[in-house]
Amino acid sequence: MDVFELAELHIAQQGVGCRLTFSSARLAVNTEMGSRLWYIDVNGIAQTDVLTRFWTSDDIRIELAAVTAGGRRFEGIGYLHPNVQHNAAAIRGDGVLAGY
C-alpha cells in the first residue's frame, strides 16, 4: 500500500468546483491481489457548507484533482462520504487514478 500526504484537493460536481481547505489529507492506494483501490481521508475541512450539501444529497459522485506534499498530481472520480460532526470526509475512488 502506498500512502501520500496531500497538500491540495480540488473537487467538482456537475461543473461546480471548489478547493477544499483542510488540516490533513491522506491518499492511500492499495495494489494488493492485482486490484487497485484508492481512498482519501480528509480531516479539518473548513467548508462546512460543502459537507452539509453532500450529507443531504443523493449524488455524492465527484471529480477530483489532488497534489501531494511532494508535488505529484493525481486525478480521478470518487464518492465523497461526509462526516459533518467531525468536519471530515472519506473519498472512495472509482476506477483509474490518473498520475499513479
Secondary structure, 3 states (H helix, E strand, C coil): CEEEEEEEEEEEECCEEEECCCCEEEEEEECHHHCCEEEEEEECCCCHHHHHHHHCCCCCEEEEEEEECCCCEEEEEEEEEEEHHHCEEEEEECCCCECC
